[in-house]
Amino acid sequence: MISKILTAAAVSLALTAPVVSQANTKLLTGDARLACEAILCLSTGSPPSECRPALKKYFSIKLKRAHKTLAARKNFLKLCPSSDGTDNSAMIESVVHGRGR
């Protein structure tokens, strides 16, 4: 009885392993990931501690002129792809000119 349960569990794991590995390959990494995290973190009232790396990257973007800094930060946030291919410029614009200063 126990061997049948263990066999069923092993077969189940073997069948789901490819699905899990395929799902992991679609995760964002690098600056695209940080840009998406920064958008989420800047959109919330009090960002959690998990936001530190993304916000550190965002606020480390500093140029000599304020308008150039905002443009560079906006370009950084544009690295975050839209899931359905739509343009998210309006949302990014409001984040940059709102809390993301």
C-alpha positions as CSV (number, residue, x, y, z in Angstrom):
1,M,0.0,0.0,0.0
2,I,2.7,2.5,1.0
3,S,4.8,1.5,-2.1
4,K,1.8,2.3,-4.3
5,I,1.5,5.7,-2.7
6,L,5.2,6.5,-3.1
7,T,5.1,5.3,-6.7
8,A,2.1,7.5,-7.4
9,A,3.9,10.5,-5.7
10,A,7.1,9.9,-7.7
11,V,5.1,9.7,-11.0
12,S,3.2,12.9,-10.1
13,L,6.5,14.7,-9.4
14,A,8.1,13.5,-12.5
15,L,5.1,14.8,-14.6
16,T,5.0,18.2,-12.9
17,A,8.7,18.9,-12.9
18,P,8.8,20.0,-16.6
19,V,5.9,22.4,-16.0
20,V,7.7,24.0,-13.0
21,S,10.9,24.4,-14.9
22,Q,9.1,26.0,-17.8
23,A,7.3,28.4,-15.6
24,N,10.6,29.5,-14.0
25,T,12.2,30.3,-17.4
26,K,9.6,33.1,-17.9
27,L,10.6,35.1,-14.8
28,L,12.1,38.5,-15.3
29,T,15.7,39.1,-14.3
30,G,18.2,42.0,-14.1
31,D,17.1,45.5,-14.7
32,A,13.7,44.5,-16.2
33,R,12.8,42.8,-13.0
34,L,14.1,45.7,-10.9
35,A,12.1,48.1,-13.1
36,C,8.9,46.2,-12.6
37,E,9.5,45.9,-8.8
38,A,10.2,49.7,-8.7
39,I,6.9,50.5,-10.3
40,L,5.0,48.3,-7.8
41,C,7.0,49.7,-4.9
42,L,6.6,53.3,-5.9
43,S,2.9,52.8,-6.4
44,T,2.3,51.7,-2.8
45,G,2.0,53.9,0.3
46,S,4.6,52.2,2.4
47,P,6.8,49.8,0.4
48,P,8.0,46.6,2.2
49,S,11.6,45.8,2.8
50,E,11.6,43.6,-0.3
51,C,11.5,46.9,-2.3
52,R,15.0,48.0,-1.2
53,P,17.0,46.7,-4.1
54,A,14.6,48.1,-6.7
55,L,14.2,51.4,-5.0
56,K,18.0,51.7,-4.5
57,K,18.5,51.2,-8.2
58,Y,15.8,53.7,-9.1
59,F,17.0,56.4,-6.7
60,S,20.6,55.9,-7.6
61,I,19.8,57.3,-11.1
62,K,21.0,60.9,-10.7
63,L,22.1,63.3,-13.4
64,K,23.2,66.9,-13.2
65,R,19.7,68.4,-14.1
66,A,16.5,67.4,-12.5
67,H,14.6,67.0,-15.7
68,K,17.4,64.7,-17.1
69,T,17.2,62.6,-13.9
70,L,13.5,62.2,-14.3
71,A,13.9,61.2,-17.9
72,A,16.6,58.6,-17.0
73,R,14.4,57.2,-14.3
74,K,11.5,57.0,-16.6
75,N,13.6,55.2,-19.2
76,F,14.6,52.7,-16.5
77,L,11.0,52.0,-15.6
78,K,10.2,51.5,-19.3
79,L,12.4,48.4,-19.1
80,C,9.4,46.6,-17.4
81,P,7.5,44.9,-20.2
82,S,3.8,44.9,-20.3
83,S,2.2,41.5,-20.0
84,D,-0.3,42.1,-22.8
85,G,1.8,44.3,-25.0
86,T,0.0,47.5,-24.2
87,D,1.7,50.8,-23.7
88,N,2.2,51.6,-20.0
89,S,3.7,55.1,-20.5
90,A,0.9,56.9,-18.7
91,M,1.3,54.8,-15.6
92,I,5.1,55.2,-15.7
93,E,4.7,59.0,-16.2
94,S,2.4,59.2,-13.1
95,V,4.9,57.2,-11.0
96,V,7.9,59.3,-12.1
97,H,6.1,62.6,-11.5
98,G,4.3,61.4,-8.3
99,R,6.2,59.6,-5.6
100,G,9.2,58.7,-7.7
101,R,11.0,62.1,-7.5
